[in-house]
Amino acid sequence: MSHRAVFTVLVLVGVLDIAATTADKPSETYQNAMKDLGAFAQGIGKAVADNDYDAIQKYSVSAVNAFTVAEMYWKGKGDKDATKIAQDGGKMAADLGVAAGLKSPEGVAYAAKGATDVCMGCHAVHREQMPDGTFQIK
């Protein structure tokens, strides 16, 4: 085998190894946090529309906890952008809890939208849908 062929094979192995490393599946804790945020996104709109402040408070706590897990995950990966996004989401989720405690319809609507917008922004930049319908972190 020529030196060029050996070099090409080594480069391809390196590229495939990098691709496999960047496509590592996140921990079960992170996956559960994303599921919790999915439940938040699915249910918060109805709770806000119904002025169900007890439910909003529960969604707030769940979202704050999930955003904290996401923040630690991204901090561990050294991704400052995603870490900041998770921090922003946690702040909006905490603000949601405060607004629910004040029984402020405008406040809960604003904070709920802010938290769900954070989710969508992060997904647009940091995940991709696979052909089988599952998602993978970029």
Order of alpha helices (4+ residues) and beta strands (2+ residues): alpha-alpha-alpha-alpha-alpha-beta-beta
